[in-house]
């Protein structure tokens, strides 16, 4: 287990609607916040001016749709228009965008060819 201590973070704990200035440690294997254990700290990162919050949940999404037409204007709910390979590419691109925006859990509510189910089984 590697432990990283993060100092001076503004953390949204969910206890109220504000961020709290705290230090915290993370086990890099599990990604879980742990009590500060100064004996096992391998790295210290200063988060002065940075904000930390839990992952967001998107409870209604269609991962294979391209709502902003950023991928060459492709957007389809059917593989008959674009094909399974293109829709899978769009889905992976959308998943990466969601993760970059803080979404760590989602519920897909419609993909053709079970693209969402196939992707969820990949490691």
Secondary structure as UniProt FT lines:
FT   STRAND          3..12
FT   STRAND          19..27
FT   TURN            28..30
FT   STRAND          33..34
FT   TURN            38..39
FT   STRAND          41..46
FT   TURN            48..49
FT   STRAND          51..52
FT   STRAND          56..61
FT   TURN            63..64
FT   TURN            67..68
FT   TURN            70..73
FT   HELIX           79..82
FT   HELIX           84..100
FT   TURN            101..102
FT   STRAND          103..108
FT   HELIX           112..114
FT   HELIX           115..120
//
